Amino acid sequence: ADKIVTAIEGFLASRADKIATATEGFLVSRADKIVVTAKGFSSPLGQI
């Protein structure tokens, strides 16, 4: 039973890590796009 519990915990941990990494990667790439888009906008004060 201990081995099964350990295996399940290991599986859940590795899966959670992958989801977290994927989410972080998505948010980072999205943030980069937003920053680039924002830089492209003209403001009354000129380029941001």
NORDA-V681451 format. One record per pair of residues at least 24 apart in sequence whose C-alpha atoms are under 6 Angstrom apart, sorted by the first residue. I is the first residue (numbers start at 1). J is the second residue. If there is no record, write none. Layout:
# NORDA-V681451
{{I & J} {I & J}}
This chain:
# NORDA-V681451
none
